[in-house]
Amino acid sequence: MRTRNGRKGVSCEFCSGKVEPRVIRARFLFKGDALYIDHVPAWVCKQCGECYYDAPVYKRLERIARQRKRIKQTISFPLAEYSMADA
């Protein structure tokens, strides 16, 4: 995840694909913990899916992560072991 200056016509730093504005559920890493935050404005590459955030958005994500003890909702998801693919 990288910050982006918000200009249209900017290409992805990884695959040179076109980035477009979207509102996403962001996976945000903060001090070794993963946190998911809904309704985040982001720039997303149409080709590889890499996400970029404008600097004010990224700063707000950091503020939210610092207050993670106030989060009231937890989601769960299936977690598989990589070794399961020993077929």
N, C-alpha and C positions, 0 to 999 in steps of 0.2 A: 504494500500500500504506500502510495507516495502522494505528496501534495502537488497540486496543479494550480496554475494561475487563472483558470476559468475561461480561457479564450477558446473559441470554436476553431475547428480546423487543426487541432493539435493531434499528433499521432502518438501511438503507444511507444514507450521507450524499449519494449521487449520485442514486439513483432511488427512494429510500424503500422498496425491496423488503426482504423479510425475510432476515436473515442467519442462517446455521446453522453449527454446528461441523463441520469436516471435517479430514482429514489430506491434504495436497496436496504436489505438487512445486512449490516456490516459485521464481519468478524474482526474484532479489534483486540490486539495483543497489548497488554499493559502489565509490566513488572512480572512477566512469566505466566500470567493468567489470560485466558481467552474470554472475551465478553462479546455477546451479540447485541447489537443496537438496531432497532427498527427505525424505518423512515429517514434514513440518512441520505442527503443529497451527495451524489458522487458522479465522477466521470468514469465510464466503464468502456473498455475496449470491446468493440463488436466482434473482433476476431479471436482473442485469447481470454477475455474476461478480466484482465488486470484492472484493478480499481485505483483511482486517483481521487484525492480530496483537495478542495480549496483550503488554504491555510486556516481561515476562521472555522471551517467545519472540523478540521483535524484538532484544533485547540479545544473545541467543544467536546469532541469525543474523549479527549484526555480528561477534561473536567468531569464528564459522566463517569469514566472509569475510576477516577479518584473517589467518587461517591458510591462505589458499587455496593457498599453495605446497605444503602437505601433502596436497592432494587427489590421489588416485591414479587416478580414473576420469574420462575425458573422453567426452562424447557428441557426435555430429555430427547435423546435420539439414539438409534442403534449404533453400537460401537463394535466393530469386528477386529480381529487380530490379523495382521498381515500374513502370518503363517498359515491361515486357513486356506490359502491358495495352493496348498501342497498336493493338488490333484493331478 
